[in-house]
Amino acid sequence: MQSTEASLLKVENLSKEFVVEKNFFGKSTKTLKAVSDLSFELYQGECLALVGESGCGKSTSARLILNLIRANSGKVFFEGKNIFDLNKNEMRELRQEMQMVFQNPYSSLDPRYKIFDSIAEPLLVHKKNELDAAAIKARVKELIGLVELDESILEKYPHQCSGGQNQRVSIARALALEPKFIIADEAVSALDVAVQWKILELIKKLQREMGISFLFIAHDLAVVKYIADRVAVMYLGQIAEIASKEEIFANPRHPYTKALLASAPVADPRQRDREKIFLEGEIPKPTEIPSGCSFHTRCPIAEPRCSQESPELKSSRGGKQHLVSCLLVDY
């Protein structure tokens, strides 16, 4: 559902390193490169899925985009404003437009709060001068209905609810301030399959009816194929390929994307004779990222120059909206 209008969110050359070792004098001796030169755009009303192996930097990227942790370099533009240039009060105001649903609802909900209090908290923090107690109560009931839960849950604590119910509560809380953008970080991975699809249906409904843009972080390709409009494939903190869902699944260009798709199980026996791509070795440590193309140590088609030259993310034959970062792709 890509818009022809300006992007809602634009990430430019975002990078983040963590110091993991220091010498006796307190100087850094080893750094972990979590995110390197990350760039992409998100359009109004679309769902962009960010996929990749565990440890590739997906969740760190989410926290950088929301300015929950500070980037070493790069910019994040939300509706044309670089959020890293905002002061504390301006950032607090912007947080109403940008929300996040975390992977584990049990850890993201305060166990001491009843469900009502958890949903009402953002309203009390940001809208206490605009809403009285009756208005907040009415809004909470509206939100709990929006995520298709019964009002009786409002008097319960998180430990008295199921994982699916708590994730719906997390979504209701994220919706409390009527945001334009929500990051869903592995929002369904900890849930039963039947519950997963109910949450996914809810997200699609919110996207369709309320025009909310989603950055959906996941590693389950079946979920991604169902929920996403576009897909960005991430490897060792960098975007390897980004394109529409249809292009990624029907015409993957990057060797890593091809291997990732080939590794996904299929239910149809007629498709089990498809080409299998096996990657040798383990994913390199983020503290020891290879020179040149970071994927060349595992790439089945790597050439000597791949260890020396760093590829750029640029348009491939799939069109301007199909970007690939590979020296061996025919652009």
TAGIPE-V706578 format. One record per backbone hydrogen bond with DSSP energy under -1.0 kcal/mol. NH is the residue of the N-H (numbers start at 0). CO is the residue of the C=O. If there is no record, write none. Layout:
nh & co
NH & CO
NH & CO
This chain:
nh & co
7 & 41
8 & 41
9 & 76
10 & 39
11 & 74
13 & 37
14 & 72
15 & 34
17 & 31
19 & 29
20 & 29
22 & 26
25 & 22
28 & 20
29 & 20
31 & 17
32 & 285
33 & 15
33 & 31
34 & 15
35 & 236
37 & 13
39 & 10
41 & 8
45 & 42
47 & 213
48 & 229
49 & 215
50 & 231
55 & 52
60 & 56
61 & 57
62 & 58
63 & 59
64 & 60
65 & 61
66 & 63
67 & 62
68 & 62
71 & 14
72 & 14
74 & 11
76 & 9
77 & 80
78 & 7
80 & 77
82 & 75
84 & 81
90 & 86
91 & 87
92 & 88
93 & 89
94 & 90
95 & 92
96 & 93
98 & 180
100 & 182
107 & 103
108 & 104
112 & 109
114 & 155
115 & 153
117 & 113
118 & 114
119 & 115
120 & 116
123 & 119
124 & 120
125 & 121
126 & 122
129 & 126
130 & 126
135 & 131
136 & 132
137 & 133
138 & 134
139 & 135
140 & 136
141 & 137
142 & 138
143 & 139
144 & 140
145 & 141
146 & 142
147 & 144
148 & 143
152 & 149
153 & 150
154 & 151
155 & 152
159 & 156
160 & 157
165 & 161
166 & 162
167 & 163
168 & 164
169 & 165
170 & 166
171 & 167
172 & 168
173 & 169
174 & 170
177 & 174
179 & 96
180 & 96
181 & 212
182 & 98
183 & 214
184 & 100
185 & 216
190 & 187
195 & 191
196 & 192
198 & 194
199 & 195
200 & 196
201 & 197
202 & 198
203 & 199
204 & 200
205 & 201
206 & 202
207 & 203
208 & 204
209 & 205
211 & 205
212 & 179
213 & 45
214 & 181
215 & 47
216 & 183
217 & 49
223 & 219
224 & 220
225 & 221
226 & 222
227 & 223
228 & 46
229 & 46
230 & 242
231 & 48
232 & 240
233 & 50
234 & 237
236 & 55
237 & 234
239 & 232
240 & 232
241 & 322
242 & 230
244 & 228
247 & 243
248 & 244
249 & 245
250 & 246
257 & 253
258 & 254
259 & 255
260 & 256
261 & 257
262 & 258
270 & 267
271 & 268
273 & 270
287 & 284
292 & 305
295 & 292
297 & 294
298 & 294
305 & 302
306 & 303
307 & 304
308 & 304
313 & 323
315 & 321
318 & 315
321 & 318
322 & 241
323 & 313
324 & 239
330 & 328
